[in-house]
Amino acid sequence: MTWPVDVSVYAGLVILYLGHAWLAGTVSDAKRKHSLYFGLGLITLWLALETPLDTISDYYLDSVHMFQHVLLGFVAPPLMLLGLSSQMVGQIVRVPGVRALTEPVPAQVIAGLVMVGWHLPPLYDATLNSEPLHIVEHVSFISAGVVMYWPILQATSAHAHWQMSPGAKLLYMLLATLPQDGVALAFIFSRVPFYDYYTHVPRLIPSLTPLIDQTVAGAVLMTLGKATLAVAAIAVFVRWFGADHRADRLAEARLESRGVR
């Protein structure tokens, strides 16, 4: 239950914080809420990587490891993106390759490959036995999460070449759940442990066998991963419904005005 102290993690958090502060200072539309959201994203990364959660996931429980992946790939990225104003996004998309990678189709492909690829047994076990590779895995989960949520959120999606309608965004999010569902269902219904590493670690809870632990990991990925996308879907739907409602009221007001005249 020790608290890890990883210099690379703290260095990354400081770089992200300073980068956001510098970027906010170059635009005129940055508000306090952007700093708040971005700060919450950084806190989420810290919770996932620099608390006993990381120790338990690395040395004891696959289910906790999966919760860590949810925090890195599904919770922190949208919070950090909400920390960007429209002008800040405009600055970022000037970086070569950013706009191309964050279009809806490449974003879906990248997120799906990262989700499925890192959970293949050879790669997953390799990350648990190699700290440098483990760092690469974590960075790729964060990056894939940023890319996946980019076409959904208002400020970031506004700079895409392909402007998705609200309905298309809802379909996009539905498709985004398929890779994680595939991995989660494999965990839930498998009758053998996928990862050799977790069959040899000490059991924090004797009754939580490697197979039960793996089943719980699948449930965590399916429910919590979906929950974050569900929040985004509700926000898109509410904004969509609200826009239609405002348009209807405006049309009614125009008709009433013509009738008066």
PyRosetta script that sets phi, psi and omega in degrees:
from pyrosetta import init, pose_from_sequence

init()
pose = pose_from_sequence("MTWPVDVSVYAGLVILYLGHAWLAGTVSDAKRKHSLYFGLGLITLWLALETPLDTISDYYLDSVHMFQHVLLGFVAPPLMLLGLSSQMVGQIVRVPGVRALTEPVPAQVIAGLVMVGWHLPPLYDATLNSEPLHIVEHVSFISAGVVMYWPILQATSAHAHWQMSPGAKLLYMLLATLPQDGVALAFIFSRVPFYDYYTHVPRLIPSLTPLIDQTVAGAVLMTLGKATLAVAAIAVFVRWFGADHRADRLAEARLESRGVR")
pose.set_psi(1, 25.5)
pose.set_omega(1, -178.0)
pose.set_phi(2, -74.1)
pose.set_psi(2, 156.1)
pose.set_omega(2, 176.3)
pose.set_phi(3, -92.8)
pose.set_psi(3, 116.0)
pose.set_omega(3, -179.9)
pose.set_phi(4, -71.8)
pose.set_psi(4, 152.6)
pose.set_omega(4, 174.2)
pose.set_phi(5, -130.4)
pose.set_psi(5, 97.1)
pose.set_omega(5, -178.2)
pose.set_phi(6, -106.2)
pose.set_psi(6, 115.4)
pose.set_omega(6, -178.7)
pose.set_phi(7, -59.8)
pose.set_psi(7, -38.0)
pose.set_omega(7, -177.9)
pose.set_phi(8, -63.4)
pose.set_psi(8, -37.8)
pose.set_omega(8, 179.8)
pose.set_phi(9, -67.5)
pose.set_psi(9, -48.4)
pose.set_omega(9, -179.1)
pose.set_phi(10, -65.0)
pose.set_psi(10, -35.9)
pose.set_omega(10, 176.6)
pose.set_phi(11, -64.3)
pose.set_psi(11, -41.9)
pose.set_omega(11, 178.2)
pose.set_phi(12, -63.7)
pose.set_psi(12, -41.9)
pose.set_omega(12, 179.1)
pose.set_phi(13, -64.1)
pose.set_psi(13, -41.1)
pose.set_omega(13, 178.5)
pose.set_phi(14, -64.6)
pose.set_psi(14, -42.6)
pose.set_omega(14, 179.3)
pose.set_phi(15, -62.7)
pose.set_psi(15, -43.2)
pose.set_omega(15, 178.5)
pose.set_phi(16, -63.7)
pose.set_psi(16, -41.9)
pose.set_omega(16, 179.4)
pose.set_phi(17, -62.8)
pose.set_psi(17, -48.5)
pose.set_omega(17, -179.0)
pose.set_phi(18, -67.2)
pose.set_psi(18, -37.4)
pose.set_omega(18, 178.3)
pose.set_phi(19, -63.1)
pose.set_psi(19, -42.3)
pose.set_omega(19, 178.4)
pose.set_phi(20, -66.0)
pose.set_psi(20, -42.5)
pose.set_omega(20, 179.5)
pose.set_phi(21, -62.1)
pose.set_psi(21, -43.3)
pose.set_omega(21, 178.9)
pose.set_phi(22, -63.4)
pose.set_psi(22, -44.7)
pose.set_omega(22, -178.6)
pose.set_phi(23, -63.4)
pose.set_psi(23, -41.5)
pose.set_omega(23, 179.4)
pose.set_phi(24, -62.8)
pose.set_psi(24, -30.2)
pose.set_omega(24, 179.7)
pose.set_phi(25, -76.1)
pose.set_psi(25, -11.4)
pose.set_omega(25, -178.7)
pose.set_phi(26, -95.9)
pose.set_psi(26, -4.3)
pose.set_omega(26, -176.7)
pose.set_phi(27, -123.0)
pose.set_psi(27, 169.6)
pose.set_omega(27, -177.6)
pose.set_phi(28, -107.5)
pose.set_psi(28, -7.3)
pose.set_omega(28, -175.6)
pose.set_phi(29, -107.7)
pose.set_psi(29, 10.5)
pose.set_omega(29, 177.4)
pose.set_phi(30, -72.7)
pose.set_psi(30, 132.0)
pose.set_omega(30, -178.9)
pose.set_phi(31, -121.3)
pose.set_psi(31, 171.6)
pose.set_omega(31, -179.0)
pose.set_phi(32, -61.3)
pose.set_psi(32, -35.0)
pose.set_omega(32, -178.8)
pose.set_phi(33, -62.4)
pose.set_psi(33, -31.5)
pose.set_omega(33, 178.9)
pose.set_phi(34, -66.3)
pose.set_psi(34, -41.5)
pose.set_omega(34, 176.8)
pose.set_phi(35, -65.1)
pose.set_psi(35, -37.0)
pose.set_omega(35, -180.0)
pose.set_phi(36, -64.6)
pose.set_psi(36, -49.0)
pose.set_omega(36, -179.6)
pose.set_phi(37, -62.6)
pose.set_psi(37, -45.0)
pose.set_omega(37, -179.0)
pose.set_phi(38, -64.0)
pose.set_psi(38, -39.4)
pose.set_omega(38, 177.0)
pose.set_phi(39, -62.4)
pose.set_psi(39, -40.0)
pose.set_omega(39, 177.0)
pose.set_phi(40, -63.7)
pose.set_psi(40, -36.6)
pose.set_omega(40, 175.7)
pose.set_phi(41, -63.0)
pose.set_psi(41, -43.4)
pose.set_omega(41, 178.4)
pose.set_phi(42, -65.5)
pose.set_psi(42, -39.0)
pose.set_omega(42, 177.5)
pose.set_phi(43, -62.9)
pose.set_psi(43, -38.9)
pose.set_omega(43, 177.6)
pose.set_phi(44, -62.3)
pose.set_psi(44, -42.9)
pose.set_omega(44, 176.4)
pose.set_phi(45, -61.2)
pose.set_psi(45, -42.5)
pose.set_omega(45, 179.5)
pose.set_phi(46, -62.9)
pose.set_psi(46, -43.6)
pose.set_omega(46, 178.7)
pose.set_phi(47, -60.1)
pose.set_psi(47, -39.2)
pose.set_omega(47, -177.5)
pose.set_phi(48, -72.2)
pose.set_psi(48, -32.1)
pose.set_omega(48, -168.4)
pose.set_phi(49, -112.6)
pose.set_psi(49, -19.4)
pose.set_omega(49, -173.4)
pose.set_phi(50, -127.3)
pose.set_psi(50, 30.2)
pose.set_omega(50, 175.1)
pose.set_phi(51, -128.7)
pose.set_psi(51, 173.5)
pose.set_omega(51, 176.8)
pose.set_phi(52, -55.9)
pose.set_psi(52, -16.9)
pose.set_omega(52, 174.6)
pose.set_phi(53, -55.4)
pose.set_psi(53, -40.2)
pose.set_omega(53, 179.3)
pose.set_phi(54, -69.6)
pose.set_psi(54, -40.5)
pose.set_omega(54, 179.4)
pose.set_phi(55, -62.9)
pose.set_psi(55, -46.2)
pose.set_omega(55, -179.5)
pose.set_phi(56, -64.0)
pose.set_psi(56, -41.4)
pose.set_omega(56, -178.5)
pose.set_phi(57, -67.5)
pose.set_psi(57, -34.4)
pose.set_omega(57, -177.4)
pose.set_phi(58, -79.1)
pose.set_psi(58, -28.7)
pose.set_omega(58, -169.9)
pose.set_phi(59, -123.2)
pose.set_psi(59, -7.2)
pose.set_omega(59, -173.2)
pose.set_phi(60, -136.1)
pose.set_psi(60, -55.8)
pose.set_omega(60, -167.1)
pose.set_phi(61, -125.8)
pose.set_psi(61, 127.2)
pose.set_omega(61, 175.4)
pose.set_phi(62, -68.2)
pose.set_psi(62, -34.2)
pose.set_omega(62, -179.4)
pose.set_phi(63, -62.6)
pose.set_psi(63, -38.8)
pose.set_omega(63, 177.7)
pose.set_phi(64, -71.5)
pose.set_psi(64, -35.5)
pose.set_omega(64, 175.7)
pose.set_phi(65, -60.6)
pose.set_psi(65, -40.0)
pose.set_omega(65, 179.2)
pose.set_phi(66, -67.8)
pose.set_psi(66, -37.3)
pose.set_omega(66, 175.8)
pose.set_phi(67, -62.0)
pose.set_psi(67, -39.3)
pose.set_omega(67, 176.3)
pose.set_phi(68, -60.0)
pose.set_psi(68, -42.9)
pose.set_omega(68, 179.4)
pose.set_phi(69, -64.4)
pose.set_psi(69, -35.8)
pose.set_omega(69, 177.1)
pose.set_phi(70, -63.8)
pose.set_psi(70, -43.3)
pose.set_omega(70, 178.1)
pose.set_phi(71, -61.6)
pose.set_psi(71, -42.1)
pose.set_omega(71, -177.4)
pose.set_phi(72, -72.3)
pose.set_psi(72, -38.9)
pose.set_omega(72, -171.8)
pose.set_phi(73, -100.3)
pose.set_psi(73, -19.9)
pose.set_omega(73, -173.7)
pose.set_phi(74, -124.8)
pose.set_psi(74, -18.5)
pose.set_omega(74, -178.0)
pose.set_phi(75, -105.6)
pose.set_psi(75, -52.6)
pose.set_omega(75, -178.0)
pose.set_phi(76, -64.8)
pose.set_psi(76, -44.4)
pose.set_omega(76, -176.2)
pose.set_phi(77, -57.4)
pose.set_psi(77, -49.2)
pose.set_omega(77, 179.9)
pose.set_phi(78, -64.7)
pose.set_psi(78, -32.4)
pose.set_omega(78, 177.5)
pose.set_phi(79, -64.4)
pose.set_psi(79, -43.1)
pose.set_omega(79, 179.3)
pose.set_phi(80, -66.4)
pose.set_psi(80, -37.2)
pose.set_omega(80, 178.3)
pose.set_phi(81, -68.6)
pose.set_psi(81, -34.6)
pose.set_omega(81, 175.1)
pose.set_phi(82, -65.5)
pose.set_psi(82, -16.8)
pose.set_omega(82, 177.2)
pose.set_phi(83, -82.5)
pose.set_psi(83, 6.1)
pose.set_omega(83, 179.7)
pose.set_phi(84, -109.5)
pose.set_psi(84, 129.3)
pose.set_omega(84, 173.3)
pose.set_phi(85, -81.9)
pose.set_psi(85, 170.9)
pose.set_omega(85, -178.7)
pose.set_phi(86, -60.4)
pose.set_psi(86, -42.9)
pose.set_omega(86, -179.9)
pose.set_phi(87, -69.1)
pose.set_psi(87, -33.2)
pose.set_omega(87, 176.9)
pose.set_phi(88, -65.1)
pose.set_psi(88, -41.5)
pose.set_omega(88, 176.8)
pose.set_phi(89, -63.4)
pose.set_psi(89, -39.4)
pose.set_omega(89, 178.0)
pose.set_phi(90, -58.7)
pose.set_psi(90, -34.9)
pose.set_omega(90, 176.8)
pose.set_phi(91, -69.9)
pose.set_psi(91, -41.1)
pose.set_omega(91, -175.6)
pose.set_phi(92, -68.0)
pose.set_psi(92, -40.3)
pose.set_omega(92, -176.2)
pose.set_phi(93, -70.5)
pose.set_psi(93, -7.3)
pose.set_omega(93, 173.7)
pose.set_phi(94, -74.5)
pose.set_psi(94, -17.8)
pose.set_omega(94, 177.2)
pose.set_phi(95, -68.0)
pose.set_psi(95, 128.2)
pose.set_omega(95, -177.6)
pose.set_phi(96, -56.1)
pose.set_psi(96, 131.9)
pose.set_omega(96, 176.5)
pose.set_phi(97, 95.0)
pose.set_psi(97, -22.7)
pose.set_omega(97, -176.2)
pose.set_phi(98, -64.3)
pose.set_psi(98, -48.2)
pose.set_omega(98, -177.3)
pose.set_phi(99, -63.4)
pose.set_psi(99, -40.8)
pose.set_omega(99, -178.3)
pose.set_phi(100, -65.8)
pose.set_psi(100, -41.2)
pose.set_omega(100, -176.7)
pose.set_phi(101, -74.5)
pose.set_psi(101, -21.7)
pose.set_omega(101, -175.9)
pose.set_phi(102, -100.0)
pose.set_psi(102, 6.0)
pose.set_omega(102, 171.6)
pose.set_phi(103, -67.7)
pose.set_psi(103, 153.9)
pose.set_omega(103, -172.2)
pose.set_phi(104, -53.7)
pose.set_psi(104, -46.8)
pose.set_omega(104, -176.4)
pose.set_phi(105, -67.5)
pose.set_psi(105, -52.2)
pose.set_omega(105, 176.5)
pose.set_phi(106, -59.3)
pose.set_psi(106, -36.2)
pose.set_omega(106, -179.8)
pose.set_phi(107, -62.4)
pose.set_psi(107, -43.6)
pose.set_omega(107, 178.4)
pose.set_phi(108, -62.9)
pose.set_psi(108, -43.8)
pose.set_omega(108, -177.8)
pose.set_phi(109, -64.4)
pose.set_psi(109, -46.7)
pose.set_omega(109, -179.3)
pose.set_phi(110, -61.6)
pose.set_psi(110, -47.5)
pose.set_omega(110, -178.8)
pose.set_phi(111, -62.1)
pose.set_psi(111, -41.6)
pose.set_omega(111, -179.6)
pose.set_phi(112, -66.3)
pose.set_psi(112, -43.6)
pose.set_omega(112, 180.0)
pose.set_phi(113, -64.5)
pose.set_psi(113, -40.6)
pose.set_omega(113, 179.3)
pose.set_phi(114, -65.1)
pose.set_psi(114, -44.0)
pose.set_omega(114, -179.2)
pose.set_phi(115, -62.3)
pose.set_psi(115, -50.0)
pose.set_omega(115, -176.9)
pose.set_phi(116, -73.8)
pose.set_psi(116, -44.8)
pose.set_omega(116, -173.7)
pose.set_phi(117, -60.3)
pose.set_psi(117, -48.6)
pose.set_omega(117, -176.3)
pose.set_phi(118, -71.3)
pose.set_psi(118, -17.6)
pose.set_omega(118, 179.1)
pose.set_phi(119, -94.8)
pose.set_psi(119, 4.5)
pose.set_omega(119, 170.4)
pose.set_phi(120, -68.3)
pose.set_psi(120, 135.7)
pose.set_omega(120, -173.8)
pose.set_phi(121, -49.8)
pose.set_psi(121, -46.0)
pose.set_omega(121, -178.6)
pose.set_phi(122, -60.1)
pose.set_psi(122, -43.2)
pose.set_omega(122, -179.1)
pose.set_phi(123, -72.0)
pose.set_psi(123, -41.6)
pose.set_omega(123, -178.0)
pose.set_phi(124, -62.0)
pose.set_psi(124, -48.0)
pose.set_omega(124, 177.9)
pose.set_phi(125, -63.1)
pose.set_psi(125, -37.5)
pose.set_omega(125, -179.3)
pose.set_phi(126, -62.9)
pose.set_psi(126, -39.1)
pose.set_omega(126, -179.4)
pose.set_phi(127, -65.6)
pose.set_psi(127, -32.4)
pose.set_omega(127, -178.7)
pose.set_phi(128, -76.3)
pose.set_psi(128, -13.8)
pose.set_omega(128, 178.4)
pose.set_phi(129, -109.2)
pose.set_psi(129, 0.6)
pose.set_omega(129, -179.2)
pose.set_phi(130, -139.1)
pose.set_psi(130, 111.3)
pose.set_omega(130, -178.6)
pose.set_phi(131, -63.4)
pose.set_psi(131, -43.4)
pose.set_omega(131, 177.6)
pose.set_phi(132, -59.3)
pose.set_psi(132, -42.5)
pose.set_omega(132, 178.8)
pose.set_phi(133, -66.8)
pose.set_psi(133, -34.5)
pose.set_omega(133, 178.1)
pose.set_phi(134, -63.8)
pose.set_psi(134, -39.1)
pose.set_omega(134, 177.4)
pose.set_phi(135, -63.8)
pose.set_psi(135, -43.0)
pose.set_omega(135, 178.0)
pose.set_phi(136, -60.3)
pose.set_psi(136, -42.0)
pose.set_omega(136, 178.7)
pose.set_phi(137, -59.6)
pose.set_psi(137, -47.9)
pose.set_omega(137, -178.6)
pose.set_phi(138, -63.2)
pose.set_psi(138, -43.0)
pose.set_omega(138, 178.9)
pose.set_phi(139, -63.1)
pose.set_psi(139, -39.0)
pose.set_omega(139, -179.4)
pose.set_phi(140, -68.8)
pose.set_psi(140, -35.2)
pose.set_omega(140, 176.0)
pose.set_phi(141, -64.3)
pose.set_psi(141, -43.7)
pose.set_omega(141, 178.8)
pose.set_phi(142, -63.7)
pose.set_psi(142, -46.1)
pose.set_omega(142, -178.6)
pose.set_phi(143, -63.7)
pose.set_psi(143, -43.3)
pose.set_omega(143, 179.6)
pose.set_phi(144, -64.6)
pose.set_psi(144, -36.5)
pose.set_omega(144, 176.9)
pose.set_phi(145, -64.6)
pose.set_psi(145, -41.5)
pose.set_omega(145, 177.1)
pose.set_phi(146, -61.6)
pose.set_psi(146, -46.0)
pose.set_omega(146, -179.4)
pose.set_phi(147, -63.5)
pose.set_psi(147, -41.7)
pose.set_omega(147, -177.5)
pose.set_phi(148, -65.6)
pose.set_psi(148, -41.6)
pose.set_omega(148, -177.4)
pose.set_phi(149, -81.6)
pose.set_psi(149, -15.9)
pose.set_omega(149, -176.1)
pose.set_phi(150, -55.0)
pose.set_psi(150, -47.0)
pose.set_omega(150, -178.4)
pose.set_phi(151, -73.7)
pose.set_psi(151, -5.2)
pose.set_omega(151, -175.5)
pose.set_phi(152, -94.4)
pose.set_psi(152, -46.3)
pose.set_omega(152, -172.9)
pose.set_phi(153, -73.9)
pose.set_psi(153, 149.3)
pose.set_omega(153, -169.8)
pose.set_phi(154, -62.4)
pose.set_psi(154, -50.4)
pose.set_omega(154, -175.0)
pose.set_phi(155, -65.8)
pose.set_psi(155, -40.4)
pose.set_omega(155, -177.2)
pose.set_phi(156, -79.0)
pose.set_psi(156, -42.1)
pose.set_omega(156, -177.6)
pose.set_phi(157, -67.0)
pose.set_psi(157, -22.8)
pose.set_omega(157, -179.1)
pose.set_phi(158, -64.5)
pose.set_psi(158, -18.0)
pose.set_omega(158, -177.8)
pose.set_phi(159, -99.7)
pose.set_psi(159, 4.1)
pose.set_omega(159, -179.4)
pose.set_phi(160, -80.6)
pose.set_psi(160, 150.9)
pose.set_omega(160, 173.9)
pose.set_phi(161, -66.2)
pose.set_psi(161, -41.7)
pose.set_omega(161, 179.3)
pose.set_phi(162, -93.3)
pose.set_psi(162, 104.8)
pose.set_omega(162, 179.0)
pose.set_phi(163, -87.1)
pose.set_psi(163, 104.9)
pose.set_omega(163, -178.9)
pose.set_phi(164, -77.7)
pose.set_psi(164, 140.8)
pose.set_omega(164, 172.8)
pose.set_phi(165, -72.3)
pose.set_psi(165, 165.3)
pose.set_omega(165, 177.5)
pose.set_phi(166, -56.5)
pose.set_psi(166, -39.4)
pose.set_omega(166, 177.8)
pose.set_phi(167, -63.3)
pose.set_psi(167, -40.6)
pose.set_omega(167, 178.3)
pose.set_phi(168, -66.1)
pose.set_psi(168, -35.8)
pose.set_omega(168, 177.2)
pose.set_phi(169, -64.4)
pose.set_psi(169, -39.1)
pose.set_omega(169, 178.4)
pose.set_phi(170, -64.8)
pose.set_psi(170, -40.8)
pose.set_omega(170, 176.6)
pose.set_phi(171, -65.2)
pose.set_psi(171, -41.0)
pose.set_omega(171, 177.3)
pose.set_phi(172, -56.6)
pose.set_psi(172, -45.2)
pose.set_omega(172, -179.0)
pose.set_phi(173, -68.6)
pose.set_psi(173, -34.3)
pose.set_omega(173, 176.0)
pose.set_phi(174, -62.9)
pose.set_psi(174, -44.1)
pose.set_omega(174, 178.6)
pose.set_phi(175, -65.7)
pose.set_psi(175, -32.4)
pose.set_omega(175, -178.6)
pose.set_phi(176, -66.9)
pose.set_psi(176, -20.3)
pose.set_omega(176, 179.4)
pose.set_phi(177, -81.4)
pose.set_psi(177, -15.5)
pose.set_omega(177, -173.3)
pose.set_phi(178, -64.8)
pose.set_psi(178, -46.9)
pose.set_omega(178, 178.8)
pose.set_phi(179, -60.5)
pose.set_psi(179, -42.8)
pose.set_omega(179, -180.0)
pose.set_phi(180, -68.1)
pose.set_psi(180, -34.6)
pose.set_omega(180, 176.9)
pose.set_phi(181, -65.6)
pose.set_psi(181, -38.5)
pose.set_omega(181, 178.3)
pose.set_phi(182, -61.0)
pose.set_psi(182, -45.8)
pose.set_omega(182, 178.4)
pose.set_phi(183, -65.0)
pose.set_psi(183, -45.1)
pose.set_omega(183, -177.3)
pose.set_phi(184, -63.1)
pose.set_psi(184, -44.0)
pose.set_omega(184, -179.1)
pose.set_phi(185, -66.0)
pose.set_psi(185, -35.5)
pose.set_omega(185, 175.8)
pose.set_phi(186, -60.9)
pose.set_psi(186, -41.6)
pose.set_omega(186, 178.4)
pose.set_phi(187, -66.0)
pose.set_psi(187, -44.1)
pose.set_omega(187, -173.4)
pose.set_phi(188, -67.6)
pose.set_psi(188, -41.1)
pose.set_omega(188, -172.4)
pose.set_phi(189, -99.7)
pose.set_psi(189, -3.7)
pose.set_omega(189, 178.0)
pose.set_phi(190, -70.1)
pose.set_psi(190, 144.2)
pose.set_omega(190, 178.3)
pose.set_phi(191, -104.1)
pose.set_psi(191, 5.2)
pose.set_omega(191, 176.5)
pose.set_phi(192, -134.6)
pose.set_psi(192, 146.5)
pose.set_omega(192, 177.1)
pose.set_phi(193, -66.9)
pose.set_psi(193, 135.7)
pose.set_omega(193, 179.0)
pose.set_phi(194, -78.1)
pose.set_psi(194, -34.7)
pose.set_omega(194, -169.4)
pose.set_phi(195, -108.9)
pose.set_psi(195, 115.4)
pose.set_omega(195, -179.1)
pose.set_phi(196, -61.2)
pose.set_psi(196, -33.6)
pose.set_omega(196, -177.5)
pose.set_phi(197, -55.5)
pose.set_psi(197, -45.7)
pose.set_omega(197, -174.5)
pose.set_phi(198, -79.2)
pose.set_psi(198, -6.0)
pose.set_omega(198, 174.5)
pose.set_phi(199, -82.7)
pose.set_psi(199, -11.2)
pose.set_omega(199, -176.9)
pose.set_phi(200, -114.2)
pose.set_psi(200, -2.8)
pose.set_omega(200, -178.7)
pose.set_phi(201, -81.0)
pose.set_psi(201, 157.3)
pose.set_omega(201, 175.5)
pose.set_phi(202, -62.1)
pose.set_psi(202, 146.9)
pose.set_omega(202, -179.9)
pose.set_phi(203, -93.3)
pose.set_psi(203, 114.2)
pose.set_omega(203, 176.4)
pose.set_phi(204, -64.4)
pose.set_psi(204, -37.4)
pose.set_omega(204, 176.8)
pose.set_phi(205, -122.5)
pose.set_psi(205, 112.5)
pose.set_omega(205, -174.2)
pose.set_phi(206, -53.4)
pose.set_psi(206, -36.8)
pose.set_omega(206, -177.6)
pose.set_phi(207, -75.8)
pose.set_psi(207, -13.6)
pose.set_omega(207, -179.4)
pose.set_phi(208, -88.3)
pose.set_psi(208, 82.4)
pose.set_omega(208, -178.7)
pose.set_phi(209, -68.5)
pose.set_psi(209, 164.5)
pose.set_omega(209, 177.6)
pose.set_phi(210, -54.3)
pose.set_psi(210, -37.8)
pose.set_omega(210, -179.3)
pose.set_phi(211, -70.7)
pose.set_psi(211, -42.9)
pose.set_omega(211, 177.3)
pose.set_phi(212, -65.2)
pose.set_psi(212, -41.0)
pose.set_omega(212, 177.4)
pose.set_phi(213, -58.3)
pose.set_psi(213, -42.1)
pose.set_omega(213, 179.2)
pose.set_phi(214, -66.4)
pose.set_psi(214, -38.3)
pose.set_omega(214, 177.7)
pose.set_phi(215, -63.7)
pose.set_psi(215, -42.9)
pose.set_omega(215, 177.3)
pose.set_phi(216, -63.0)
pose.set_psi(216, -38.9)
pose.set_omega(216, 178.2)
pose.set_phi(217, -59.5)
pose.set_psi(217, -42.1)
pose.set_omega(217, 177.9)
pose.set_phi(218, -63.8)
pose.set_psi(218, -40.7)
pose.set_omega(218, 178.7)
pose.set_phi(219, -65.1)
pose.set_psi(219, -39.4)
pose.set_omega(219, 178.1)
pose.set_phi(220, -61.9)
pose.set_psi(220, -46.4)
pose.set_omega(220, -178.9)
pose.set_phi(221, -63.6)
pose.set_psi(221, -43.5)
pose.set_omega(221, -176.2)
pose.set_phi(222, -68.9)
pose.set_psi(222, -45.1)
pose.set_omega(222, -174.2)
pose.set_phi(223, -79.5)
pose.set_psi(223, -50.3)
pose.set_omega(223, -176.0)
pose.set_phi(224, -74.0)
pose.set_psi(224, -36.5)
pose.set_omega(224, 175.9)
pose.set_phi(225, -61.9)
pose.set_psi(225, -42.0)
pose.set_omega(225, 178.0)
pose.set_phi(226, -67.4)
pose.set_psi(226, -35.0)
pose.set_omega(226, -176.4)
pose.set_phi(227, -60.6)
pose.set_psi(227, -41.8)
pose.set_omega(227, -179.0)
pose.set_phi(228, -67.1)
pose.set_psi(228, -40.1)
pose.set_omega(228, 176.9)
pose.set_phi(229, -69.1)
pose.set_psi(229, -31.5)
pose.set_omega(229, 178.3)
pose.set_phi(230, -65.2)
pose.set_psi(230, -38.9)
pose.set_omega(230, 177.2)
pose.set_phi(231, -61.2)
pose.set_psi(231, -44.6)
pose.set_omega(231, 178.4)
pose.set_phi(232, -63.8)
pose.set_psi(232, -39.8)
pose.set_omega(232, -179.8)
pose.set_phi(233, -64.9)
pose.set_psi(233, -41.0)
pose.set_omega(233, 178.2)
pose.set_phi(234, -62.8)
pose.set_psi(234, -41.9)
pose.set_omega(234, 179.3)
pose.set_phi(235, -62.2)
pose.set_psi(235, -43.1)
pose.set_omega(235, 178.7)
pose.set_phi(236, -63.6)
pose.set_psi(236, -43.6)
pose.set_omega(236, -178.5)
pose.set_phi(237, -65.1)
pose.set_psi(237, -44.3)
pose.set_omega(237, -179.5)
pose.set_phi(238, -62.2)
pose.set_psi(238, -42.1)
pose.set_omega(238, 178.8)
pose.set_phi(239, -65.1)
pose.set_psi(239, -40.0)
pose.set_omega(239, 178.8)
pose.set_phi(240, -63.3)
pose.set_psi(240, -50.5)
pose.set_omega(240, -179.8)
pose.set_phi(241, -62.1)
pose.set_psi(241, -41.2)
pose.set_omega(241, 179.9)
pose.set_phi(242, -64.6)
pose.set_psi(242, -38.7)
pose.set_omega(242, 178.6)
pose.set_phi(243, -65.5)
pose.set_psi(243, -42.6)
pose.set_omega(243, 178.1)
pose.set_phi(244, -63.7)
pose.set_psi(244, -40.0)
pose.set_omega(244, -179.8)
pose.set_phi(245, -65.3)
pose.set_psi(245, -41.8)
pose.set_omega(245, 178.1)
pose.set_phi(246, -65.2)
pose.set_psi(246, -37.9)
pose.set_omega(246, 178.7)
pose.set_phi(247, -64.7)
pose.set_psi(247, -40.2)
pose.set_omega(247, 179.0)
pose.set_phi(248, -65.0)
pose.set_psi(248, -41.4)
pose.set_omega(248, -179.8)
pose.set_phi(249, -67.1)
pose.set_psi(249, -36.9)
pose.set_omega(249, 177.8)
pose.set_phi(250, -65.6)
pose.set_psi(250, -41.5)
pose.set_omega(250, 179.2)
pose.set_phi(251, -64.7)
pose.set_psi(251, -41.4)
pose.set_omega(251, 178.0)
pose.set_phi(252, -63.3)
pose.set_psi(252, -40.4)
pose.set_omega(252, 179.7)
pose.set_phi(253, -63.8)
pose.set_psi(253, -39.0)
pose.set_omega(253, 179.2)
pose.set_phi(254, -66.4)
pose.set_psi(254, -40.3)
pose.set_omega(254, 178.8)
pose.set_phi(255, -65.4)
pose.set_psi(255, -41.7)
pose.set_omega(255, 178.8)
pose.set_phi(256, -64.6)
pose.set_psi(256, -38.9)
pose.set_omega(256, 179.7)
pose.set_phi(257, -63.8)
pose.set_psi(257, -40.8)
pose.set_omega(257, 179.1)
pose.set_phi(258, -67.3)
pose.set_psi(258, -34.2)
pose.set_omega(258, 179.7)
pose.set_phi(259, -67.3)
pose.set_psi(259, -39.7)
pose.set_omega(259, 178.8)
pose.set_phi(260, -63.5)
pose.set_psi(260, -41.0)
pose.set_omega(260, -179.3)
pose.set_phi(261, -67.5)
pose.dump_pdb("model.pdb")
